[in-house]
Amino acid sequence: MVEIHDAQRVAVLADSQNLYHSSHSLYSQNVDYAGLLDETVRGRELVRAIAYVIRADSPEEESFFEALRDIGFETKIKDIKTFGDGSKKADWDVGISLDAVTLAEKVDAVALCTGDGDFSRLCHHLRHEGVRVEVFGFASSTADELIEAADDFTDLSERENEVLL
């Protein structure tokens, strides 16, 4: 396992939808993305920070997207899809995975901010490529298979003061 050191190049990929639902269901609070960025970078060289967000036409979302950019995140925005039966869907699983695989040759570590177990296969792939995989999520809403697939797991519930507003 590759240890953390100051010369490491890190990419931070934040699944904003997953983080939002976890922080709201557990704490009724929003994520402090500036604090999250500090927690994930840990003094290393930040190559890229990307927040994957969903546009659902709520009034405050544009200011949220702008705040993310001010903090240092690149935002990737996807519109929510509404189906004929009224159900809605939007997720970034494929986009996050493709970006992680693309960035793998440019970084030493990927900080994946999500609890979604669908990313466990991505973790295995990145580790096979020699990239350190760090998962940041709220333990009670993070899939066991994701925790097991990562080199390191940080329970954001233990860092409430740093990562919640």
ZALOKOL-433921 format. One line per 3 residues: number of its first residue (from 0); for each residue z, y, x of N, C-alpha, C. Coordinates in steps of 0.001 Angstrom, whole numbers. Layout:
<sites>
NUM	Z,Y,X,Z,Y,X,Z,Y,X ~ ...
</sites>
This chain:
<sites>
0	0,-1183,841,0,0,0,0,1246,886 ~ -838,2193,535,-946,3453,1261,204,4367,839 ~ 928,4889,1802,2036,5801,1501,1534,7229,1377
3	2351,8091,807,2017,9509,668,2235,10215,2002 ~ 1278,11079,2374,1460,11938,3544,703,13236,3319 ~ 1105,14296,4014,587,15646,3783,-920,15777,3933
6	-1538,14947,4765,-2974,15071,5013,-3826,14388,3942 ~ -3172,13720,2993,-3937,13035,1951,-4688,14020,1063 ~ -5890,13602,679,-6689,14338,-298,-6461,13659,-1649
9	-6106,14474,-2656,-5765,13914,-3960,-6586,14562,-5067 ~ -6947,13748,-6050,-7578,14228,-7278,-6599,13948,-8419 ~ -6441,14931,-9290,-5551,14806,-10444,-6414,14767,-11700
12	-6280,13695,-12476,-7043,13527,-13707,-6053,13419,-14863 ~ -6048,14433,-15728,-5052,14505,-16805,-5697,14233,-18163 ~ -5253,13163,-18799,-5681,12789,-20142,-4836,13610,-21124
15	-5291,14825,-21406,-4482,15777,-22169,-4104,15272,-23558 ~ -4989,14558,-24206,-4702,14041,-25549,-3537,13055,-25493 ~ -3574,12158,-24527,-2505,11172,-24381,-1181,11859,-24038
18	-1218,12809,-23120,-1,13530,-22732,570,14321,-23908 ~ -302,14962,-24673,130,15755,-25826,859,14871,-26840 ~ 226,13759,-27207,839,12891,-28217,2152,12292,-27725
21	2212,11917,-26461,3450,11362,-25906,4563,12405,-25874 ~ 4263,13596,-25356,5308,14622,-25232,5786,15097,-26599 ~ 4900,15118,-27577,5292,15555,-28921,6055,14477,-29668
24	5635,13225,-29548,6354,12173,-30271,7732,11925,-29661 ~ 7858,12094,-28354,9139,11834,-27692,10072,13046,-27663 ~ 9515,14235,-27463,10347,15418,-27222,10031,16619,-28103
27	8967,16544,-28898,8493,17696,-29680,8275,18917,-28790 ~ 7762,18670,-27595,7494,19736,-26635,6099,19554,-26043 ~ 5581,20656,-25479,4298,20614,-24787,4497,20315,-23312
30	3448,19823,-22693,3471,19563,-21254,3297,20885,-20509 ~ 4065,21059,-19454,3921,22198,-18543,2937,21754,-17463 ~ 1685,22175,-17607,645,21694,-16702,799,22225,-15286
33	1410,23386,-15121,1681,23885,-13760,2695,22970,-13088 ~ 3732,22599,-13815,4731,21673,-13292,4140,20299,-13030 ~ 3275,19846,-13933,2619,18554,-13754,1759,18556,-12491
36	1039,19645,-12272,193,19730,-11079,1048,19665,-9808 ~ 2181,20371,-9798,3091,20303,-8641,3608,18884,-8436 ~ 3997,18231,-9517,4528,16861,-9429,3498,15885,-8872
39	2250,16068,-9254,1217,15121,-8842,691,15385,-7440 ~ 555,16641,-7070,-23,16966,-5766,968,16691,-4639 ~ 2227,17018,-4846,3297,16718,-3878,2994,17232,-2475
42	2436,18445,-2388,2205,19061,-1083,961,18588,-349 ~ 187,17728,-990,-1027,17221,-354,-2213,18153,-616 ~ -3367,17817,-58,-4573,18627,-256,-5199,18275,-1603
45	-5210,19239,-2511,-5810,19025,-3825,-7322,19188,-3717 ~ -8043,18124,-4004,-9503,18166,-3978,-10023,18650,-5327 ~ -9457,18105,-6388,-9888,18475,-7732,-8813,18132,-8737
48	-8620,19009,-9713,-7724,18743,-10841,-8550,18941,-12100 ~ -8621,17891,-12904,-9427,17952,-14125,-8538,17600,-15317 ~ -8569,18460,-16336,-7888,18182,-17601,-8960,17870,-18635
51	-8838,16719,-19245,-9799,16265,-20250,-9213,16609,-21616 ~ -9882,17499,-22343,-9332,18020,-23595,-10309,17795,-24750 ~ -9744,17862,-25946,-10515,17680,-27174,-10503,19000,-27942
54	-11673,19430,-28374,-11764,20628,-29222,-11692,20169,-30677 ~ -10643,20620,-31369,-10444,20230,-32765,-10444,21451,-33678 ~ -10922,22590,-33164,-11004,23834,-33927,-9653,24333,-34427
57	-8641,24209,-33586,-7363,24827,-33930,-7305,26176,-33222 ~ -6624,27150,-33826,-6698,28533,-33332,-6206,28739,-31898 ~ -5223,27977,-31486,-4629,28219,-30166,-5302,27459,-29025
60	-6287,26618,-29331,-6817,25764,-28277,-7609,26515,-27200 ~ -8332,27564,-27550,-9081,28298,-26518,-8133,28939,-25504 ~ -7001,29459,-25971,-6031,30038,-25028,-5399,28934,-24173
63	-5235,27743,-24736,-4735,26604,-23972,-5741,26216,-22875 ~ -7019,26145,-23233,-8053,25805,-22247,-8079,26848,-21126 ~ -7946,28112,-21489,-7941,29195,-20502,-6709,29085,-19591
66	-5566,28764,-20183,-4334,28605,-19395,-4483,27469,-18387 ~ -5104,26367,-18803,-5348,25252,-17880,-6185,25714,-16694 ~ -7234,26488,-16973,-8088,26984,-15889,-7313,27929,-14968
69	-6467,28776,-15539,-5656,29698,-14730,-4704,28942,-13798 ~ -4189,27804,-14252,-3271,26985,-13456,-4008,26312,-12294 ~ -5300,26036,-12485,-6075,25383,-11429,-6803,24130,-11868
72	-6751,23843,-13165,-7470,22688,-13688,-8886,23085,-14076 ~ -9817,22221,-13765,-11151,22299,-14354,-10993,21647,-15726 ~ -11574,22223,-16761,-11454,21601,-18081,-12775,20945,-18464
75	-12661,19745,-18959,-13803,19055,-19553,-13457,18926,-21031 ~ -14342,19461,-21860,-14062,19585,-23292,-15021,18719,-24095 ~ -14455,17970,-25029,-15255,17141,-25934,-14876,17535,-27361
78	-15885,17680,-28210,-15630,17976,-29618,-15186,16718,-30340 ~ -14243,16880,-31265,-13782,15749,-32059,-14899,15362,-33027 ~ -15080,14065,-33242,-16104,13572,-34161,-15429,13156,-35464
81	-15993,13603,-36569,-15500,13197,-37879,-16542,12281,-38506 ~ -16087,11115,-38947,-16988,10122,-39523,-17032,10251,-41041 ~ -17997,9599,-41653,-18205,9671,-43096,-16986,9314,-43920
84	-16159,8402,-43394,-14959,7991,-44134,-13787,8944,-43915 ~ -14036,10034,-43148,-12976,11018,-42903,-12182,10757,-41638 ~ -12373,9587,-41022,-11643,9294,-39786,-12198,10148,-38650
87	-11349,10379,-37665,-11737,11214,-36529,-11524,10448,-35241 ~ -12383,10752,-34266,-12244,10069,-32978,-12752,10976,-31866 ~ -12037,10926,-30786,-12476,11585,-29557,-11601,11053,-28441
90	-12205,10479,-27445,-11424,10102,-26272,-12290,10242,-25032 ~ -11601,10298,-23929,-12252,10570,-22653,-12217,9367,-21715 ~ -11941,8174,-22216,-11766,7011,-21336,-12943,6804,-20381
93	-14153,6824,-20903,-15322,6587,-20055,-15508,7750,-19083 ~ -15368,8978,-19562,-15532,10151,-18696,-14520,10187,-17562 ~ -13275,9893,-17869,-12230,9865,-16845,-12543,8771,-15822
96	-12926,7607,-16313,-13230,6490,-15407,-14406,6816,-14495 ~ -15463,7382,-15054,-16627,7732,-14233,-16262,8777,-13183 ~ -15502,9791,-13570,-15092,10804,-12600,-14222,10200,-11506
99	-13305,9310,-11876,-12428,8681,-10886,-13236,7869,-9878 ~ -14197,7101,-10366,-15024,6285,-9476,-15873,7179,-8565 ~ -16410,8260,-9118,-17213,9201,-8334,-16370,9887,-7265
102	-15147,10267,-7614,-14271,10966,-6674,-13659,10041,-5623 ~ -13672,8748,-5876,-12999,7791,-4996,-13416,7917,-3536 ~ -14678,8210,-3282,-15131,8307,-1886,-14732,9628,-1240
105	-14228,10580,-2020,-13875,11906,-1493,-12369,12131,-1386 ~ -11572,11174,-1863,-10117,11339,-1880,-9412,10103,-1327 ~ -8150,10304,-1003,-7297,9188,-567,-6445,8666,-1711
108	-6217,9537,-2706,-5355,9169,-3829,-5872,9797,-5117 ~ -5691,9059,-6209,-5988,9571,-7544,-4687,9548,-8327 ~ -4327,10722,-8868,-3162,10839,-9752,-3696,10810,-11172
111	-3415,9741,-11872,-3906,9534,-13224,-2758,9840,-14189 ~ -2917,10902,-14975,-1854,11354,-15880,-2163,10875,-17289 ~ -1638,9715,-17626,-1878,9081,-18918,-952,7885,-19060
114	-844,7402,-20272,-118,6159,-20499,-1023,5086,-21062 ~ -2300,5359,-21132,-3288,4504,-21780,-3598,3260,-20942 ~ -3273,2108,-21490,-3492,842,-20804,-4952,522,-20536
117	-5856,1216,-21218,-7285,988,-20978,-7673,1318,-19536 ~ -6846,2095,-18847,-7166,2485,-17475,-6680,1492,-16421 ~ -6091,381,-16838,-5590,-579,-15845,-6730,-1170,-15019
120	-7857,-1453,-15629,-9007,-1990,-14883,-9510,-962,-13875 ~ -9515,313,-14256,-9898,1383,-13339,-8967,1390,-12127 ~ -7674,1244,-12365,-6702,1220,-11257,-7018,96,-10279
123	-7291,-1085,-10815,-7627,-2220,-9945,-8873,-1925,-9103 ~ -9868,-1329,-9738,-11106,-1000,-9024,-10838,14,-7917 ~ -10141,1085,-8223,-9868,2127,-7222,-9072,1567,-6053
126	-8072,758,-6355,-7260,165,-5284,-8111,-741,-4405 ~ -9017,-1487,-5015,-9930,-2351,-4262,-10797,-1519,-3320 ~ -11106,-294,-3721,-11910,619,-2897,-11067,1339,-1843
129	-9767,1048,-1798,-8900,1645,-792,-8273,2969,-1197 ~ -8350,3300,-2476,-7772,4546,-2979,-6390,4257,-3554 ~ -5426,5074,-3163,-4080,4967,-3723,-4120,5475,-5164
132	-3536,4713,-6095,-3525,5101,-7505,-2083,5359,-7929 ~ -1871,6589,-8402,-554,7007,-8878,-682,7345,-10357 ~ 130,6707,-11169,123,6968,-12602,1337,7811,-12946
135	1104,8843,-13734,2154,9738,-14221,2123,9684,-15739 ~ 3195,9181,-16330,3257,9077,-17785,4694,8963,-18237 ~ 4896,9027,-19541,6228,8850,-20121,6421,7349,-20321
138	7414,6772,-19631,7553,5309,-19564,7512,4629,-20929 ~ 8202,5191,-21909,8271,4521,-23212,6942,4523,-23946 ~ 5990,5353,-23502,4677,5354,-24147,3561,5057,-23138
141	3925,4400,-22045,2931,3997,-21044,2805,2478,-21067 ~ 1580,2002,-21130,1317,559,-21192,1809,-132,-19925 ~ 2477,-1263,-20103,2983,-2034,-18969,1871,-2403,-17991
144	688,-2767,-18528,-404,-3178,-17649,-892,-2024,-16779 ~ -760,-793,-17261,-1143,370,-16455,-143,576,-15321 ~ 1129,477,-15645,2180,630,-14626,2006,-426,-13537
147	1760,-1657,-13948,1610,-2759,-12996,359,-2631,-12138 ~ -685,-1994,-12668,-1955,-1888,-11942,-1950,-777,-10896 ~ -999,139,-10987,-957,1297,-10090,-176,983,-8819
150	-440,1775,-7770,378,1690,-6562,1764,2278,-6809 ~ 1808,3309,-7667,3057,4015,-7924,3050,4534,-9349 ~ 4208,4507,-9992,4358,5062,-11331,5487,6079,-11317
153	5205,7259,-11842,6225,8289,-12003,6480,8472,-13487 ~ 7728,8237,-13876,8129,8398,-15271,8400,9877,-15526 ~ 7533,10503,-16280,7694,11932,-16563,8937,12215,-17404
156	9476,11197,-18074,10729,11371,-18820,11886,11691,-17888 ~ 11779,11258,-16639,12818,11552,-15652,12598,12913,-14995 ~ 11518,13585,-15364,11167,14886,-14802,10963,15925,-15901
159	11704,15754,-17006,11568,16644,-18166,11587,18120,-17793 ~ 12526,18515,-16956,12674,19931,-16602,11460,20466,-15870 ~ 10763,19611,-15136,9605,20043,-14361,8301,19998,-15158
162	8198,19087,-16139,6898,18863,-16775,6831,19182,-18269 ~ 7912,19653,-18834,7878,20013,-20262,8235,21490,-20427 ~ 7585,22114,-21408,7868,23532,-21706,9002,23644,-22721
</sites>
